[in-house]
Amino acid sequence: MAMEQEPISVLLVDDHTLFRSGVRSLLQRHPEFSVVGEAADGVEGIKRAQQLQPQVVLLDLNMPGMSGLETLQLMLQDCPDSAIVMLTVSEDAQDLAAALRAGASGYLLKNIDTDALVRSIRRAAEGQTVVAEAMTAKLVAQLQGGAQGAASVSDLDKLTPRERDVIGALARGESNKIIARNLDLSESTVKIHVQNVLKKLKLNSRVQAAVFAVEHGISGSER
């Protein structure tokens, strides 16, 4: 008999108590999730993330005191394996771009429906990037606007053949689990390769790496 899978651990960071309660109640209806903690501001959120090391953090963008963006950057230092997803009312393209540049695993709007939120958390836990459908066009426009990352073509020479395989897989939108299966690697090894790719290309997120790969023709179409 197959072993029952551990639920996905989720931390909620939002200054609105009622909103946190609503999301908690929603997720508690799904046994695949476990809300392991809540925080009302960025400082508390960072402490809770350090203690709990959740798989997914749902983080508000606009909070009093420390902003969601500052919280994201500091949280990633202590919890590099946590998928931090912004859950916000802001539909501003600059907020979206700033969050993804800072390393967010996703950007969702608070008017999201229940099924979409559940799918998004599941995908974020698998290592995928999740962006609200309403924001996708704005993300494309932002990229087409000529916003350049720090990476250059010459940086590609720093990548090993395996790292090129991995960045190509990121460009195809594959999760760590799928990359691991296709390349016959462990998920932990894939995580290391992803981190090395980001470091060598001076990028902050999987989204940036994927865009870079597509722009430089290394996305491939295999598998």
Residue, then its C-alpha position, 0 to 999 in steps of 0.5 A: m500500500a502506498m504511503e500517504q503523502e505529507p500535506i503541503s505546509v503553508l504559512l500565511v502572512d497578511d495584516h488583515t486578520l479576517f482575510r487570513s482566517g478566510v484563507r485558513s478556513l478555505l485551505q483546511r477543507h483540503p487535506e492536502f494542505s496544512v496551515v502551519g502558522e500565521a503572521a500579521d506583519g513582515v517581522e513576525g512572518i520572517k520569524r515564523a518562516q525561520q521556525l516552521q520552514p514551510q513549503v509555501v508562504l502566501l505573503d501580502l505585498n502591502m503591509p504596515g512597517m516592513s513591506g512585502l517586498e522587503t519581507l520576501q527578500l529577507m525571508l528567502q535568505d533564511c528559507p531558500d527552499s520555501a516557495i513564496v507567493m505574493l497574494t495581493v490586491s495590487e494589479d500594478a505591473q511594476d509591483l509584479a516585476a519587482a516581486l519576480r525580480a526579488g525571487a517570488s515564486g508567484y504573484l496572485l490577486k486576492n480576488i482569485d477563486t478557490d480552485a485557482l488558489v488551490r491549484s496555484i499553491r500545489r504548483a508552487a510547492e512543486g517548484q513552478t512559478v504561478v502568476a495570476e492570469a490577469m497579470t500575465a499580459k502585463l508581465v509580457a508587456q513589461l518584458q517587451g518594454g526592454a527591461q534587461g536583467a543583469a545576465s549577458v550572453s557571455d554568462l552562458d559560457k559559465l553554464t555546464p551542459r547539465e545546467r543548460d539542460v536545466i535552464g532549458a527545462l525552466a523555459r518550458g515551464e517544467s517543475n523540479k519534479i518533472i526536470a528530475r524525472n526527465l534528466d534522471l536526477s534527484e529533486s535535491t540535485v535539480k534544486i542545486h543546479v537551479q541555484n547554480v544557474l541563477k548565481k552564474l547568470k546573476l538572476n533572482s528567479r526561475v522566471q528570469a532564467a526562463v525568459f533569458a533562456v527563451e531570448h537566447g534560444i536555449s529553451g529547446s522543445e525536447r521531452 
